[in-house]
Amino acid sequence: MKKTYVVLIEEISKETGIEHKHVRDVMDNFIDKIKELIGLEEGKIYLKGLGHFYVKKIRAKKFVLKDKPMKIPASKSIAFKKSDRKELSW
């Protein structure tokens, strides 16, 4: 089952007893910090036993749409690759 951001926040709030707003603030800050660190170094951020975040380069694309040539410039995106481990090891 896929978990959405909102469902994840609700479950953490329920299990920890921490207010929904505070959990959302922490999650938002966590995501912002990952974006900031990856953007600066264009490297990887490892979370032991969970996986790593990295910058994925997307190449430029050309195609024709309704008889008009279109061009999409190259870009970058943040990607996540899960760990091969079955259990988290903290």
Residue, then its C-alpha position, 0 to 999 in steps of 0.5 A: m500500500k502506498k503511503t502519502y505524505v499526509v497519511l504518514i504525518e497522521e500515523i506518526s502523530k497518532e503513534t507518538g502523541i505529538e500534534h499533527k502540526h508539529v510532525r508536519d513542521v519537522m517533516d517539512n524541515f527534514i525535506d527542505k534540509i535534504k533539498e538544500l544539502i543535495g543542491l549544494e553538493e550534488g552528492k548523496i545523503y545516506l540514511k543507514g538501513l533506509g537508503h540514500f537521496y541523490v541528484k538525478k540528471i534528466r537529459a534534454k528531450k526533443f519531440v514533435l507535438k501537433d506538427k510543432p517541434m518541442k524542446i525540453p531542456a535538461s534538468k535535475s531532480i532529487a531521487f531516492k534509492k532504498s537500501d537492500r537491507k531487510e531490517l533497519s539497523w540503528 
